[in-house]
Structures are given as C-alpha cells and as structure tokens.
Amino acid sequence: KESRFPIVIKADGLALGKGVIVAKHVEEARAAVAAMMSEGRFGEAGRRLLIEECLAGSECSLHALVDGANFRMLASARDHKRAFDGDAGPNTGGMGAFSPANNFDDEMQTQFESDVMRPLLDALREAGVMFRGLLFPGLMITSDGPHVLEFNCRFGDPETQAILPRLKFDLLPLLEATIDGNLDAAKIEWDARPAATVVMASGGYPAKYEVGKPISGLDRAALDGVQIFHAGTRRENGEIVTSGGRVLAVTALGETVGGARARAYEAVSQIHFEGCHFRRDIALGAAHG
C-alpha cells in the first residue's frame, strides 16, 4: 500500500520470459500476487516474488561470457516484449529483436563493465563462487543512465537469434575458452551489419493457443541473408506443424536496420500457418531513428 505505483511484480524464477507484471494500482498488485503465489500461475517460479521500482526508459539486453576471472561482452540487442504492435497487449517471451541496440553506446558499455560486471565478478569470487558460463543482464536505459533490471544465466530469446548471426565465426571456440578459463585471449569479431528478428507465434499467444497447425512456405522463405530458427514446431506425418506459442524466429541481416527488417518481413510473408500472429513493427523505431 505504501509503494509508489506503478510497481513491478516479478516471479523469482524461470517463467519463460513472462513472469513480470506491471501493476498500476494496489488492486492490480494484489491480483498479480494472488495469481502467482496462490493460484500457481508460474508454478514454483512464482512462489517467491520480487517487487521492484518501475523505471521509465527503454530496455536493452546484454550478454557476457564469464570464465571465472575474465568476461567478454557480446553484441547488444533490444527485444519487443509486448504481444501487439505499438507495444500494446500483455508481456510475452519476446516477439522480435534487433542487434545492435540503438540505445546503448560504447561509453555506456565501458561504464557497465567497470560499474557492474567487474564488481559482480569480484563479489562472486569473494563469496567462493567461481562462475563459468553466460550472464544475461537486462538493462533499463533511463535519463540518468543504465540500470540493471535482472540477471539470467542463459541466452536471451529472441535476442540470441539476432546476435549470433552477426558473429563472424563459430560460437564453440568462445564456449571452450569460457570453460578453459582463457577468455581474455579469445578473439571476437562482429559483422557490422545489423540484424532483425521477427517471431511468428500461434494465434492467442501468450494466452491459450492451438497447436498441430501445418506450416507451409519454409523453403520459399529461405532467402539469402535469412535464417529461420525453429522453436514451437515438430514433425507430424511427414510435415512440420506448430507445437508451441512462439513457433519460428526469422532473422535477416542488412546494410541498415531498415534493410534487415525489410528482408526479415519478406521472408515472413512466405510462411503460413493457421492463426499465425506476428508484430509488424519490429525494429521500426530503430529503422526510422
């Protein structure tokens, strides 16, 4: 009751990227808490909650490989959380992304590395934790700089589908360097071209949706500079059908953000399944900004 609304109520566990509710008033906050803790909306992930200040700004996703002592940042990205165009509708696991982020520059990265990553690794080491793996910090870029919203120990989805096509060589040597503890000597090169990723979802997602819908046009969508990542799909009687909420992620590279998103949507236009839903404004602001 004493909080300044809106506030953010977050499941303190893995909830497929959907465990965050922005409550505009106390009644909405009570309903969110009840849904998570009493009704078990997110299972065990929602049995413990985080209540956070609601920050005004734009989000940015970062990834860092950590070998226990050293870390290397990967390319930045931004995703589109809301289900519908114009950032309307409920939160989803992510309806699209683009890389690099248009709200995060080299100066911010230097600040983030010195003010967040290095102190974090030092604190982990002092606590006896030799972390090796991937950290996925989500940031809110506000008028007074970047703020950390959360850390995940996994790759972001769909951010990864926009980031990795820009990596100039295979990811495996970087993962091996992470395991072996010699990330400081690892070589990382990025394609200067931006990437845009459009998620194609089942009708009704992120709420109730139907599965088993045949998917056509995948061959026609395999254009130059395009990669199609399967998520909620399966083979059934010799054809590919839908099997989840987020079905496919279609990524394209381009000389500009506008070119990348145009190519991605060209490929998307070739793919069809009953009830197919996707946002039509992925990376639109970056293309025009």
C-alpha positions as a Python dict, from the first residue, in 0.01 Angstrom:
ca = {
    (1, 'K'): (0, 0, 0),
    (2, 'E'): (288, 234, 72),
    (3, 'S'): (454, 177, -265),
    (4, 'R'): (455, 439, -537),
    (5, 'F'): (268, 299, -834),
    (6, 'P'): (320, 164, -1087),
    (7, 'I'): (535, -114, -941),
    (8, 'V'): (686, -425, -1098),
    (9, 'I'): (598, -770, -961),
    (10, 'K'): (831, -1040, -1084),
    (11, 'A'): (842, -1416, -1036),
    (12, 'D'): (1181, -1501, -882),
    (13, 'G'): (1236, -1798, -1111),
    (14, 'L'): (1224, -1912, -1472),
    (15, 'A'): (885, -1828, -1620),
    (16, 'L'): (952, -1846, -1997),
    (17, 'G'): (1009, -1470, -2006),
    (18, 'K'): (651, -1397, -1900),
    (19, 'G'): (685, -1370, -1520),
    (20, 'V'): (667, -989, -1497),
    (21, 'I'): (357, -782, -1427),
    (22, 'V'): (348, -403, -1411),
    (23, 'A'): (77, -314, -1157),
    (24, 'K'): (-70, 34, -1196),
    (25, 'H'): (-258, 33, -862),
    (26, 'V'): (-286, -167, -540),
    (27, 'E'): (-578, -383, -659),
    (28, 'E'): (-385, -491, -967),
    (29, 'A'): (-82, -566, -749),
    (30, 'R'): (-290, -782, -514),
    (31, 'A'): (-436, -975, -808),
    (32, 'A'): (-88, -1036, -952),
    (33, 'V'): (46, -1162, -618),
    (34, 'A'): (-254, -1391, -574),
    (35, 'A'): (-220, -1528, -927),
    (36, 'M'): (145, -1615, -874),
    (37, 'M'): (154, -1730, -513),
    (38, 'S'): (-193, -1873, -451),
    (39, 'E'): (-307, -1982, -794),
    (40, 'G'): (36, -2101, -910),
    (41, 'R'): (35, -1923, -1245),
    (42, 'F'): (411, -1982, -1289),
    (43, 'G'): (445, -2290, -1070),
    (44, 'E'): (742, -2296, -836),
    (45, 'A'): (896, -1999, -1020),
    (46, 'G'): (625, -1775, -874),
    (47, 'R'): (632, -1898, -515),
    (48, 'R'): (879, -1623, -431),
    (49, 'L'): (835, -1273, -572),
    (50, 'L'): (1042, -963, -631),
    (51, 'I'): (874, -623, -601),
    (52, 'E'): (1068, -351, -777),
    (53, 'E'): (1052, 13, -869),
    (54, 'C'): (907, 74, -1214),
    (55, 'L'): (1173, 255, -1416),
    (56, 'A'): (1089, 477, -1712),
    (57, 'G'): (1309, 429, -2016),
    (58, 'S'): (1395, 181, -2289),
    (59, 'E'): (1522, -173, -2236),
    (60, 'C'): (1847, -318, -2361),
    (61, 'S'): (1975, -675, -2347),
    (62, 'L'): (2340, -762, -2294),
    (63, 'H'): (2524, -1093, -2279),
    (64, 'A'): (2859, -1168, -2119),
    (65, 'L'): (3063, -1486, -2127),
    (66, 'V'): (3239, -1539, -1793),
    (67, 'D'): (3527, -1781, -1729),
    (68, 'G'): (3551, -1725, -1354),
    (69, 'A'): (3805, -1443, -1369),
    (70, 'N'): (3752, -1278, -1708),
    (71, 'F'): (3448, -1175, -1906),
    (72, 'R'): (3378, -1079, -2266),
    (73, 'M'): (3072, -886, -2373),
    (74, 'L'): (2874, -997, -2676),
    (75, 'A'): (2685, -762, -2907),
    (76, 'S'): (2394, -566, -2761),
    (77, 'A'): (2031, -617, -2862),
    (78, 'R'): (1679, -496, -2794),
    (79, 'D'): (1369, -712, -2788),
    (80, 'H'): (999, -639, -2817),
    (81, 'K'): (815, -787, -2518),
    (82, 'R'): (454, -690, -2580),
    (83, 'A'): (226, -907, -2789),
    (84, 'F'): (93, -645, -3029),
    (85, 'D'): (210, -356, -3243),
    (86, 'G'): (283, -32, -3066),
    (87, 'D'): (392, -219, -2752),
    (88, 'A'): (29, -299, -2673),
    (89, 'G'): (-108, -611, -2504),
    (90, 'P'): (42, -847, -2247),
    (91, 'N'): (407, -932, -2199),
    (92, 'T'): (540, -1230, -2391),
    (93, 'G'): (868, -1417, -2402),
    (94, 'G'): (961, -1180, -2686),
    (95, 'M'): (804, -1107, -3025),
    (96, 'G'): (1116, -989, -3202),
    (97, 'A'): (1457, -829, -3159),
    (98, 'F'): (1732, -639, -3333),
    (99, 'S'): (2107, -602, -3285),
    (100, 'P'): (2293, -384, -3212),
    (101, 'A'): (2076, -189, -2970),
    (102, 'N'): (2017, 170, -3076),
    (103, 'N'): (2008, 297, -2715),
    (104, 'F'): (2342, 160, -2592),
    (105, 'D'): (2679, 300, -2699),
    (106, 'D'): (3046, 232, -2633),
    (107, 'E'): (3057, 479, -2344),
    (108, 'M'): (2767, 303, -2172),
    (109, 'Q'): (2934, -34, -2223),
    (110, 'T'): (3258, 90, -2065),
    (111, 'Q'): (3057, 220, -1769),
    (112, 'F'): (2865, -106, -1741),
    (113, 'E'): (3181, -316, -1746),
    (114, 'S'): (3351, -109, -1474),
    (115, 'D'): (3049, -37, -1254),
    (116, 'V'): (2860, -367, -1282),
    (117, 'M'): (3048, -659, -1435),
    (118, 'R'): (3383, -623, -1263),
    (119, 'P'): (3234, -562, -913),
    (120, 'L'): (2994, -853, -969),
    (121, 'L'): (3274, -1096, -1054),
    (122, 'D'): (3482, -970, -761),
    (123, 'A'): (3188, -1023, -523),
    (124, 'L'): (3124, -1373, -658),
    (125, 'R'): (3488, -1466, -614),
    (126, 'E'): (3492, -1329, -258),
    (127, 'A'): (3186, -1544, -185),
    (128, 'G'): (3368, -1851, -312),
    (129, 'V'): (3165, -1874, -634),
    (130, 'M'): (3375, -1941, -944),
    (131, 'F'): (3109, -1873, -1204),
    (132, 'R'): (3170, -2005, -1553),
    (133, 'G'): (2901, -1959, -1812),
    (134, 'L'): (2682, -1689, -1960),
    (135, 'L'): (2527, -1390, -1785),
    (136, 'F'): (2234, -1216, -1950),
    (137, 'P'): (2176, -878, -1784),
    (138, 'G'): (1864, -687, -1876),
    (139, 'L'): (1902, -310, -1855),
    (140, 'M'): (1667, -14, -1847),
    (141, 'I'): (1823, 291, -2010),
    (142, 'T'): (1685, 591, -1820),
    (143, 'S'): (1756, 963, -1831),
    (144, 'D'): (2032, 913, -1571),
    (145, 'G'): (2195, 615, -1742),
    (146, 'P'): (2160, 236, -1748),
    (147, 'H'): (2004, 45, -1456),
    (148, 'V'): (2020, -333, -1412),
    (149, 'L'): (1675, -492, -1404),
    (150, 'E'): (1781, -854, -1372),
    (151, 'F'): (2042, -1118, -1447),
    (152, 'N'): (1970, -1451, -1614),
    (153, 'C'): (2219, -1735, -1656),
    (154, 'R'): (2110, -1822, -2010),
    (155, 'F'): (2095, -1676, -2357),
    (156, 'G'): (1806, -1442, -2430),
    (157, 'D'): (1527, -1547, -2662),
    (158, 'P'): (1477, -1390, -2919),
    (159, 'E'): (1783, -1166, -2867),
    (160, 'T'): (2024, -1453, -2938),
    (161, 'Q'): (1865, -1510, -3278),
    (162, 'A'): (1957, -1151, -3367),
    (163, 'I'): (2304, -1153, -3204),
    (164, 'L'): (2465, -1478, -3315),
    (165, 'P'): (2413, -1433, -3693),
    (166, 'R'): (2637, -1126, -3655),
    (167, 'L'): (2920, -1331, -3501),
    (168, 'K'): (3184, -1381, -3772),
    (169, 'F'): (3289, -1729, -3661),
    (170, 'D'): (3156, -2024, -3469),
    (171, 'L'): (3043, -1985, -3109),
    (172, 'L'): (3206, -2309, -2993),
    (173, 'P'): (3564, -2173, -2950),
    (174, 'L'): (3426, -1899, -2723),
    (175, 'L'): (3242, -2156, -2512),
    (176, 'E'): (3558, -2367, -2491),
    (177, 'A'): (3756, -2060, -2382),
    (178, 'T'): (3491, -1996, -2118),
    (179, 'I'): (3533, -2348, -1981),
    (180, 'D'): (3914, -2340, -2001),
    (181, 'G'): (3946, -2001, -1830),
    (182, 'N'): (4122, -1813, -2109),
    (183, 'L'): (3855, -1578, -2239),
    (184, 'D'): (4098, -1288, -2211),
    (185, 'A'): (4283, -1426, -2516),
    (186, 'A'): (3970, -1514, -2716),
    (187, 'K'): (3905, -1341, -3046),
    (188, 'I'): (3559, -1198, -3113),
    (189, 'E'): (3464, -1027, -3439),
    (190, 'W'): (3122, -893, -3533),
    (191, 'D'): (2959, -833, -3868),
    (192, 'A'): (2895, -458, -3884),
    (193, 'R'): (2561, -522, -4048),
    (194, 'P'): (2259, -507, -3816),
    (195, 'A'): (2018, -797, -3774),
    (196, 'A'): (1643, -803, -3721),
    (197, 'T'): (1440, -1098, -3591),
    (198, 'V'): (1063, -1142, -3623),
    (199, 'V'): (888, -1405, -3411),
    (200, 'M'): (591, -1586, -3565),
    (201, 'A'): (353, -1706, -3294),
    (202, 'S'): (43, -1917, -3265),
    (203, 'G'): (-287, -1733, -3257),
    (204, 'G'): (-384, -1649, -2899),
    (205, 'Y'): (-27, -1644, -2767),
    (206, 'P'): (72, -1565, -2489),
    (207, 'A'): (-264, -1689, -2362),
    (208, 'K'): (-432, -2011, -2476),
    (209, 'Y'): (-340, -2125, -2825),
    (210, 'E'): (-390, -2426, -3052),
    (211, 'V'): (-112, -2647, -3187),
    (212, 'G'): (-78, -2900, -3468),
    (213, 'K'): (-125, -2644, -3748),
    (214, 'P'): (68, -2733, -4069),
    (215, 'I'): (339, -2482, -4167),
    (216, 'S'): (399, -2402, -4534),
    (217, 'G'): (642, -2180, -4721),
    (218, 'L'): (960, -2254, -4526),
    (219, 'D'): (1154, -2334, -4843),
    (220, 'R'): (1036, -2013, -5012),
    (221, 'A'): (1136, -1813, -4704),
    (222, 'A'): (1497, -1938, -4711),
    (223, 'L'): (1626, -1623, -4882),
    (224, 'D'): (1987, -1505, -4897),
    (225, 'G'): (2084, -1344, -4568),
    (226, 'V'): (1792, -1505, -4384),
    (227, 'Q'): (1799, -1767, -4110),
    (228, 'I'): (1487, -1940, -3977),
    (229, 'F'): (1505, -2069, -3620),
    (230, 'H'): (1253, -2332, -3512),
    (231, 'A'): (1102, -2319, -3163),
    (232, 'G'): (744, -2444, -3126),
    (233, 'T'): (749, -2690, -3417),
    (234, 'R'): (752, -3066, -3464),
    (235, 'R'): (729, -3320, -3745),
    (236, 'E'): (397, -3497, -3780),
    (237, 'N'): (310, -3736, -4062),
    (238, 'G'): (594, -3604, -4275),
    (239, 'E'): (517, -3233, -4239),
    (240, 'I'): (620, -2959, -3996),
    (241, 'V'): (341, -2839, -3767),
    (242, 'T'): (314, -2594, -3478),
    (243, 'S'): (374, -2725, -3126),
    (244, 'G'): (407, -2414, -2909),
    (245, 'G'): (330, -2049, -2858),
    (246, 'R'): (633, -1900, -3027),
    (247, 'V'): (673, -2106, -3342),
    (248, 'L'): (952, -1957, -3555),
    (249, 'A'): (1204, -1675, -3539),
    (250, 'V'): (1304, -1527, -3875),
    (251, 'T'): (1631, -1332, -3878),
    (252, 'A'): (1783, -1126, -4156),
    (253, 'L'): (2099, -918, -4192),
    (254, 'G'): (2101, -591, -4383),
    (255, 'E'): (2321, -295, -4460),
    (256, 'T'): (2086, -90, -4239),
    (257, 'V'): (1832, -175, -3972),
    (258, 'G'): (1563, -84, -4222),
    (259, 'G'): (1711, -320, -4478),
    (260, 'A'): (1738, -602, -4223),
    (261, 'R'): (1377, -569, -4110),
    (262, 'A'): (1251, -545, -4470),
    (263, 'R'): (1434, -866, -4559),
    (264, 'A'): (1304, -1044, -4249),
    (265, 'Y'): (946, -946, -4327),
    (266, 'E'): (992, -1053, -4689),
    (267, 'A'): (1077, -1400, -4560),
    (268, 'V'): (794, -1394, -4305),
    (269, 'S'): (546, -1318, -4584),
    (270, 'Q'): (627, -1655, -4743),
    (271, 'I'): (543, -1861, -4431),
    (272, 'H'): (186, -1956, -4344),
    (273, 'F'): (2, -2150, -4075),
    (274, 'E'): (-349, -2117, -3937),
    (275, 'G'): (-378, -1848, -3672),
    (276, 'C'): (-29, -1712, -3736),
    (277, 'H'): (41, -1392, -3543),
    (278, 'F'): (344, -1162, -3559),
    (279, 'R'): (419, -799, -3489),
    (280, 'R'): (467, -573, -3788),
    (281, 'D'): (673, -306, -3612),
    (282, 'I'): (986, -498, -3507),
    (283, 'A'): (1288, -260, -3520),
    (284, 'L'): (1068, 6, -3680),
    (285, 'G'): (1175, 280, -3439),
    (286, 'A'): (1543, 197, -3489),
    (287, 'A'): (1499, 196, -3867),
    (288, 'H'): (1345, 544, -3858),
    (289, 'G'): (1565, 679, -3579),
}
